[in-house]
Amino acid sequence: MVKSLQSTPVGEIKVSMPLAFNNNNAMSKLFTNFLKKTPQVKIDIHLSNRRTCLISEGIDMAFRLGPLVDSTMIARGLGVLTFTYVASPEYVEMNGLPDNPNDVINHTIIAMHDCKLLDDFRINEKIGDRVQINDFSLAKQMAMDGFGIAVLPVFMCVDEIREGILIPIQKECFQPTRHLNLVYTQSRHQPAHVRKFINHVVEETRPIPPWEIYVDDVFPSPHTMIPPHKNVDREPLLMQK
């Protein structure tokens, strides 16, 4: 209660977020700008695709992809994180690109541990049996080296797509999206430094979050009839079950 009444933010914030943000300048600036404004606050950041338990692990908040599954939590909507399937020109020249989800099994997929994006295709366990990793940076490099097809956040490969180093599959079914939320526990006596950081994140990501980038915005195609972002229904900015 005393901490919640402090006017000057003081203390440590423990944050968990997905590995999709292990190479994101926008997220880095989000933390850096806050720390510059609050010199008496420390932030402990944990990158993992594992769904952490905030209470038992002492985590103040988590950036999470997908719907809120715990009714004891509050989630603030932070827009949509977009992904794309990409491969190098060398790989495309030798193997082409899948035309539909059923064709994915005929390709080499660079799979991610604990990543549910491939589940959209409901393909059997042969998907990704050559390599599975838990780092998007390594998956991106292996795709650029021509090994196979990687599923990457669009913000992570904007320059490579524009320069032709990576070629995206420009079909809506190969451009999955996930809603991103900032999740934290309900508390009437939330510490001032935690409350201030939550407000900072929400303010800095309005009206359009920097990670909400679509393939059609980077690499427009006359064959794309309906941009995938036209079909994304935004979740409410404040959700509480």
N, C-alpha and C positions, 0 to 999 in steps of 0.2 A: 504493500500500500504506500509506503514511504517512497519507493522508487517511482511509482506511478505519478506522484505529486511533484517530482523534480522538474524544474523548468529547464535546466540545462541537461541535454542528453548525455548520460554517462553509463558505461557498461559494455558488455560483449553481446553480440548477436550471432547465434549459430544458425547457418543457412544451409539447406540442402537443395541441389538442383540437378537436372538431367545432364548426362554427358553430351547431349546435343549442343550445350553451351560452352564446351571446352575450347572453342576457338571463335569467340564472339566479341567483337570490339564494342558493340552496343551494351552488352551486359557488363563488360569490364568498366565502361564509363559510368554505368549506373552505380556501381560500388564505389568507384574512385571519386566521383562528384560528391557522393554522400559523405565519404570519409573526410574529404577536404573541408566540408561544412561543419563536421562534428568531430573535432580533434580528440575528444575524450571517449570516443566510441571505437570498439574493436569489432571486426567481423571475422568469423571462422566459417569458411566456405568448404562444403563437401560435395564433390561431383560423383554422382552415382545414378544408375538407372533403377536401382533397388528402391522400392517404396518404403521409405523409412517411417518409423513410428515416432512422431514428434514428442510425445509425452515420455515414453520410456527411454528414449535416446537423448533427451534434453535438448531437442532442436526447437528453436523459436519459430521458424517458418520454413516452407519448402516451395520451390517453383516446381509445379507438377503438370504433366501433360495428361489430358483426358478429363473425364468427369469427376466430380467430387464423390467419393465413396464412403466417407465417414461423416455421419450426421452430427458429430460433436465438433466438427471443424467449420471454419468460415473460409470461403474462397473468393478472392477478388480476381475477376477476369482480366487477363492481360493480352487479349487478342488471340491470334492464330499463328501457330508455328507451321510453316509449309516445308514439305520435303519433296525431293525429286530423285528419280532413278537416272544415273549418269554413267557414261562410259567414255573411254578415250576414242579418238578417230581411228586409231590402230585396231582397237577391239571391234569397233563398228564395221570397219572395212572387212575384217576376217569373219565376223560372226553375225553381223546385222544387229538389230534390236528386236526385242519381243513385240509382237503385234497385239497380243492380248494376254491376260493373266495366265492362261493355260500354257502359253509358250515360254513362260519364265523357266520352267524345268529344263529347257534345252540350253540354258545359259549358265555361265559361271557367276554366282552371286557372292559378293563380299558381305557376309552377314555380320550382324552386331549381336553380342550377347544381351539378353534381356530386352531386346527391341521387338515390339509387337507389330511393326509396320508390315512385315512380310506375312503376318497372319491374315491380312486383307485378302490375300490370294488363296488361302487355304490349300497351299501346295504341301506335298508330303515332306518327310524329313530329309530328302535329298538336297533341298535348297540349302546352299551355304555349307555343304559338307566338305568343301575344300579348305575353307578358312572361316573362322569365327573370331572376332576381336571385340574389344569394348572401347575403342577409341576412334572417333570420327576422322581425326586427322590422318591416322594411318590408313583407314579405309579410303579416304580421298586420294592419298598418295598412290595406293595400290591401283585404284581406278585410273589415275593419270598414267601409271606405268603400263596400262593395257592388260591387267590381269583379269578384270571382270567388271561387273556392274555393281555400283555401290548406291545405297540409299542415303542421301545427305540432306541436311537442312539447306534450303536454297540460299540463305544468307552466307553460307560457308563456301559456296562455289560460284558466286556472282561473277567475279573477274574471270575465272576459268571458262565459264560458259560464254561470256562476251568475246573472249579471245580465241574460242574454238578449241581450247585444250580439253574440255569435257563437253560431251554432247548429251543433252537431256532427252528423255522420252516424252514427247509432247502430246501425251494423251491423258485425259483427266484421271483415269484409273491408276496411272503411274505417278500421280502427284498428290499423295496423301496429305492430309492436314490434321493437326491436333490442336485443340484449344489449350492454351496455357493459363494456369491459375497460380496465384500466390495464396498458399494455404497456411493457416495458423489456427491456434486453439482459441476458443471463446474465453474471455476473461474480462471482468469488470475492472481489474487492477493491472492493466497492461503497462509495463515499464515505459517511461517516456521515450527512451532511445529506440525501443522496438516499434512503438506507435509512430514515431517520426519517420522511421525507415519505410514502414508500410505506406505512409502517405507519399513519401518521396518516390517510391516505385510506381505507384498509381499515377502520380502527376507526370512523371518523366515518360510514361508510355502512352499518353494520350496525345492526339486522338487516334493515331495509328502507330503501333509499336514498331520499332526499327527492324525487328526480325520478321515482320509480316510482309515478305517479299515473294512474289509469284514468278514462275518461269516465264509466263507471257510478258511480264514487265521487263524481263531481262533479255529474252530471246523470242520476240514476237514471231508468230507463224501465221500465214494466210490460211493454213489448213485447220487451225484451231477455231472451231465455230463458236464455242462458248468458253470464255476464260474460267478456269476452275474457281477463282475467287468470287465469281458472281453467284456461286451456289452455296457459299459457306454461310451458315446461319450463326451469327454471333450469340454467345451465351451472355446472360446478364452480367454486368460489371460487378454486381454484388449478389452472391448466392449464399443462402444459408438454409440448410435442411433442418 
